[in-house]
């Protein structure tokens, strides 16, 4: 079914190009209008008149990772002899839990050991986390996808990813325990098969977390 909108999404340059091309934004707009109506709200009152468009534009931004080609974010360098651990820690992120469509947010810590001196630009790791976080998902999958993407990008010898996050589905509803954190990890290569490598990576992350 084709949905029409008076808003010109196609020419709104604040919306990521991939989202404009791949998302049915008028359909999202209509769905938001239907939800508001279903919960008993007046969609024509002043405070809600523009809400469906605002939500559609917001979804285009926070879910652009669904359609973005992450290889565009990858830039590698070769530093001969560089075979030591690299940590990019305290990377802030925001994502959306696929169970209740409520946000979860926190920090990601990424450790990897290069192979043959092939490394990622530091900002590219943070951008990778940002892109992968922008879609509906669970924290466990996000953690694994970051680790797998590091392996794919630079064929790293070892990868350790740790994510700590607060889930609003545990803060706003259900058990209602604000401040509680969920911690997940994903190990690849030597960090998975060798206890000493894994422990060194985790110790490096812990020093970063406590500011040591």
C-alpha positions as a LaTeX table, in Angstrom:
\begin{tabular}{lrrr}
\hline
Residue & $x$ (\AA) & $y$ (\AA) & $z$ (\AA) \\
\hline
Unk1 & 0.00 & 0.00 & 0.00 \\
Unk2 & 1.30 & 3.43 & $-0.92$ \\
Unk3 & 1.22 & 6.09 & 1.78 \\
Unk4 & 1.29 & 9.78 & 0.96 \\
Unk5 & 2.75 & 12.59 & 3.00 \\
Unk6 & 2.74 & 16.35 & 2.72 \\
Unk7 & 6.35 & 16.35 & 3.95 \\
Unk8 & 9.09 & 16.30 & 1.31 \\
Unk9 & 11.35 & 13.59 & 2.70 \\
Unk10 & 13.18 & 13.14 & $-0.62$ \\
Unk11 & 14.67 & 16.63 & $-0.47$ \\
Unk12 & 15.39 & 16.74 & 3.27 \\
Unk13 & 19.19 & 16.65 & 3.24 \\
Unk14 & 19.32 & 16.20 & 7.01 \\
Unk15 & 18.07 & 12.64 & 6.45 \\
Unk16 & 20.83 & 10.14 & 5.54 \\
Unk17 & 20.74 & 9.36 & 1.84 \\
Unk18 & 20.51 & 5.60 & 2.44 \\
Unk19 & 17.44 & 6.08 & 4.63 \\
Unk20 & 15.73 & 8.27 & 2.05 \\
Unk21 & 16.33 & 5.61 & $-0.58$ \\
Unk22 & 15.48 & 2.49 & 1.42 \\
Unk23 & 12.96 & 3.47 & 4.12 \\
Unk24 & 9.25 & 4.05 & 3.56 \\
Unk25 & 9.12 & 7.23 & 5.62 \\
Unk26 & 5.49 & 8.15 & 4.76 \\
Unk27 & 4.50 & 4.67 & 5.98 \\
Unk28 & 6.35 & 5.24 & 9.26 \\
Unk29 & 4.59 & 8.59 & 9.59 \\
Unk30 & 1.19 & 6.97 & 9.10 \\
Unk31 & 2.04 & 4.15 & 11.54 \\
Unk32 & 2.94 & 6.66 & 14.26 \\
Unk33 & $-0.31$ & 8.49 & 13.62 \\
Unk34 & $-2.21$ & 5.19 & 13.99 \\
Unk35 & $-0.42$ & 4.33 & 17.25 \\
Unk36 & $-1.23$ & 7.72 & 18.75 \\
Unk37 & $-4.85$ & 7.29 & 17.72 \\
Unk38 & $-4.92$ & 3.74 & 19.13 \\
Unk39 & $-3.77$ & 4.84 & 22.59 \\
Unk40 & $-6.51$ & 7.45 & 22.68 \\
Unk41 & $-4.61$ & 10.59 & 21.73 \\
Unk42 & $-5.88$ & 13.40 & 19.55 \\
Unk43 & $-3.46$ & 13.45 & 16.62 \\
Unk44 & $-4.73$ & 16.86 & 15.56 \\
Unk45 & $-3.94$ & 18.67 & 18.79 \\
Unk46 & $-1.16$ & 21.22 & 18.55 \\
Unk47 & 1.53 & 19.25 & 20.37 \\
Unk48 & 1.06 & 16.14 & 18.23 \\
Unk49 & 0.35 & 17.51 & 14.76 \\
Unk50 & 3.99 & 17.26 & 13.66 \\
Unk51 & 4.92 & 14.24 & 15.78 \\
Unk52 & 4.47 & 11.58 & 13.05 \\
Unk53 & 6.86 & 13.43 & 10.73 \\
Unk54 & 9.33 & 14.04 & 13.56 \\
Unk55 & 9.35 & 10.33 & 14.45 \\
Unk56 & 9.78 & 9.28 & 10.81 \\
Unk57 & 12.75 & 11.63 & 10.44 \\
Unk58 & 14.19 & 10.39 & 13.73 \\
Unk59 & 13.88 & 6.74 & 12.65 \\
Unk60 & 15.66 & 7.60 & 9.41 \\
Unk61 & 18.57 & 8.85 & 11.53 \\
Unk62 & 18.75 & 6.30 & 14.33 \\
Unk63 & 18.17 & 3.28 & 12.07 \\
Unk64 & 20.39 & 4.28 & 9.16 \\
Unk65 & 22.76 & 1.44 & 10.04 \\
Unk66 & 20.25 & $-0.94$ & 8.48 \\
Unk67 & 21.12 & 0.30 & 5.01 \\
Unk68 & 24.53 & 1.95 & 5.31 \\
Unk69 & 27.48 & 0.19 & 3.65 \\
Unk70 & 29.87 & $-0.07$ & 6.57 \\
Unk71 & 32.84 & $-0.71$ & 4.30 \\
Unk72 & 32.66 & 3.01 & 3.48 \\
Unk73 & 33.72 & 3.67 & 7.09 \\
Unk74 & 36.78 & 1.42 & 6.95 \\
Unk75 & 40.19 & 2.95 & 6.33 \\
Unk76 & 43.27 & 0.88 & 7.06 \\
Unk77 & 46.97 & 1.62 & 7.38 \\
Unk78 & 50.05 & $-0.56$ & 7.44 \\
Unk79 & 52.56 & $-0.06$ & 10.25 \\
Unk80 & 55.28 & $-2.70$ & 9.81 \\
Unk81 & 56.19 & $-4.41$ & 13.06 \\
Unk82 & 53.04 & $-3.30$ & 14.86 \\
Unk83 & 51.81 & $-6.49$ & 16.48 \\
Unk84 & 50.88 & $-5.27$ & 19.95 \\
Unk85 & 47.42 & $-4.76$ & 21.44 \\
Unk86 & 45.48 & $-1.66$ & 20.46 \\
Unk87 & 42.64 & $-0.41$ & 22.69 \\
Unk88 & 39.95 & 2.04 & 21.68 \\
Unk89 & 37.89 & 2.42 & 24.83 \\
Unk90 & 34.94 & 4.31 & 26.24 \\
Unk91 & 33.25 & 4.65 & 22.84 \\
Unk92 & 29.75 & 6.01 & 23.57 \\
Unk93 & 26.86 & 4.55 & 21.61 \\
Unk94 & 23.07 & 4.52 & 21.45 \\
Unk95 & 21.00 & 1.69 & 20.04 \\
Unk96 & 17.43 & 0.37 & 20.10 \\
Unk97 & 16.37 & $-2.88$ & 21.72 \\
Unk98 & 14.36 & $-4.88$ & 19.21 \\
Unk99 & 12.08 & $-6.37$ & 21.89 \\
Unk100 & 10.31 & $-3.20$ & 23.04 \\
Unk101 & 11.79 & $-0.57$ & 20.69 \\
Unk102 & 13.26 & 1.28 & 23.65 \\
Unk103 & 16.82 & 2.60 & 23.67 \\
Unk104 & 19.86 & 1.09 & 25.30 \\
Unk105 & 23.07 & 3.07 & 25.59 \\
Unk106 & 26.50 & 2.80 & 27.05 \\
Unk107 & 30.14 & 2.37 & 26.13 \\
Unk108 & 32.03 & $-0.03$ & 23.91 \\
Unk109 & 35.64 & $-1.09$ & 24.41 \\
Unk110 & 37.54 & $-2.63$ & 21.51 \\
Unk111 & 40.92 & $-4.36$ & 21.74 \\
Unk112 & 42.64 & $-6.00$ & 18.80 \\
Unk113 & 46.05 & $-7.32$ & 17.78 \\
Unk114 & 46.96 & $-6.46$ & 14.19 \\
Unk115 & 48.19 & $-8.98$ & 11.67 \\
Unk116 & 51.14 & $-7.95$ & 9.48 \\
Unk117 & 50.89 & $-4.39$ & 10.81 \\
Unk118 & 47.48 & $-3.73$ & 9.27 \\
Unk119 & 45.53 & $-1.35$ & 11.52 \\
Unk120 & 42.35 & 0.71 & 11.48 \\
Unk121 & 42.25 & 4.47 & 11.85 \\
Unk122 & 41.21 & 5.17 & 15.45 \\
Unk123 & 38.19 & 7.23 & 14.44 \\
Unk124 & 37.11 & 4.44 & 12.09 \\
Unk125 & 36.63 & 2.04 & 14.98 \\
Unk126 & 34.37 & 4.56 & 16.71 \\
Unk127 & 32.47 & 5.16 & 13.47 \\
Unk128 & 32.07 & 1.40 & 13.02 \\
Unk129 & 30.53 & 1.13 & 16.50 \\
Unk130 & 28.21 & 4.03 & 15.72 \\
Unk131 & 27.01 & 2.57 & 12.42 \\
Unk132 & 26.46 & $-0.94$ & 13.78 \\
Unk133 & 24.52 & 0.43 & 16.76 \\
Unk134 & 22.00 & 2.26 & 14.58 \\
Unk135 & 19.39 & $-0.46$ & 14.09 \\
Unk136 & 16.96 & $-2.53$ & 16.17 \\
Unk137 & 18.89 & $-5.35$ & 17.86 \\
Unk138 & 19.99 & $-6.97$ & 21.09 \\
Unk139 & 23.21 & $-6.05$ & 22.87 \\
Unk140 & 24.69 & $-9.51$ & 22.42 \\
Unk141 & 24.39 & $-9.29$ & 18.64 \\
Unk142 & 25.86 & $-5.79$ & 18.53 \\
Unk143 & 28.88 & $-6.98$ & 20.51 \\
Unk144 & 29.47 & $-9.89$ & 18.13 \\
Unk145 & 28.97 & $-7.78$ & 15.01 \\
Unk146 & 31.61 & $-5.28$ & 16.12 \\
Unk147 & 34.11 & $-8.09$ & 16.74 \\
Unk148 & 33.34 & $-9.75$ & 13.41 \\
Unk149 & 33.65 & $-6.46$ & 11.55 \\
Unk150 & 37.11 & $-5.82$ & 13.04 \\
Unk151 & 38.20 & $-9.28$ & 11.87 \\
Unk152 & 36.79 & $-8.67$ & 8.40 \\
Unk153 & 38.34 & $-5.22$ & 8.08 \\
Unk154 & 41.95 & $-6.01$ & 9.06 \\
Unk155 & 42.14 & $-9.80$ & 9.53 \\
Unk156 & 43.19 & $-9.15$ & 13.14 \\
Unk157 & 44.97 & $-11.91$ & 15.04 \\
Unk158 & 42.85 & $-11.29$ & 18.14 \\
Unk159 & 39.80 & $-9.22$ & 18.99 \\
Unk160 & 38.08 & $-8.51$ & 22.29 \\
Unk161 & 34.95 & $-6.36$ & 22.46 \\
Unk162 & 33.23 & $-5.48$ & 25.73 \\
Unk163 & 30.01 & $-3.47$ & 25.90 \\
Unk164 & 28.39 & $-2.13$ & 29.06 \\
Unk165 & 24.95 & $-0.60$ & 28.63 \\
Unk166 & 21.81 & 0.53 & 30.41 \\
Unk167 & 18.54 & $-0.64$ & 28.89 \\
Unk168 & 15.51 & 1.63 & 29.21 \\
Unk169 & 13.26 & $-1.42$ & 28.98 \\
Unk170 & 14.61 & $-2.24$ & 32.47 \\
Unk171 & 14.41 & 1.38 & 33.62 \\
Unk172 & 10.99 & 2.56 & 32.39 \\
Unk173 & 8.96 & $-0.66$ & 32.54 \\
Unk174 & 8.93 & $-4.18$ & 33.93 \\
Unk175 & 11.44 & $-4.55$ & 36.74 \\
Unk176 & 12.17 & $-0.78$ & 36.77 \\
Unk177 & 15.77 & $-0.84$ & 37.97 \\
Unk178 & 17.42 & 2.38 & 36.74 \\
Unk179 & 21.19 & 2.34 & 36.66 \\
Unk180 & 21.54 & $-1.41$ & 36.22 \\
Unk181 & 24.10 & $-2.37$ & 33.57 \\
Unk182 & 24.31 & $-5.27$ & 31.17 \\
Unk183 & 27.84 & $-6.30$ & 30.19 \\
Unk184 & 28.55 & $-8.45$ & 27.13 \\
Unk185 & 31.76 & $-9.58$ & 25.49 \\
Unk186 & 32.85 & $-11.13$ & 22.22 \\
Unk187 & 36.22 & $-12.79$ & 21.70 \\
Unk188 & 37.79 & $-13.72$ & 18.39 \\
Unk189 & 41.13 & $-15.29$ & 17.44 \\
Unk190 & 43.73 & $-15.42$ & 20.19 \\
Unk191 & 41.45 & $-13.68$ & 22.69 \\
Unk192 & 39.10 & $-16.64$ & 22.35 \\
Unk193 & 41.62 & $-19.49$ & 22.28 \\
Unk194 & 44.41 & $-18.26$ & 24.55 \\
Unk195 & 43.69 & $-17.41$ & 28.19 \\
Unk196 & 46.77 & $-15.18$ & 28.59 \\
Unk197 & 45.84 & $-13.06$ & 25.58 \\
Unk198 & 42.23 & $-12.82$ & 26.73 \\
Unk199 & 43.23 & $-11.82$ & 30.27 \\
Unk200 & 45.66 & $-9.19$ & 28.97 \\
Unk201 & 42.93 & $-7.66$ & 26.80 \\
Unk202 & 40.42 & $-7.62$ & 29.66 \\
Unk203 & 43.00 & $-6.11$ & 32.03 \\
Unk204 & 43.70 & $-3.37$ & 29.49 \\
Unk205 & 39.98 & $-2.60$ & 29.27 \\
Unk206 & 39.62 & $-2.56$ & 33.05 \\
Unk207 & 42.51 & $-0.10$ & 33.41 \\
Unk208 & 40.80 & 2.12 & 30.85 \\
Unk209 & 37.48 & 1.91 & 32.70 \\
Unk210 & 38.90 & 2.89 & 36.08 \\
Unk211 & 41.12 & 5.59 & 34.57 \\
Unk212 & 44.37 & 3.90 & 35.44 \\
\hline
\end{tabular}
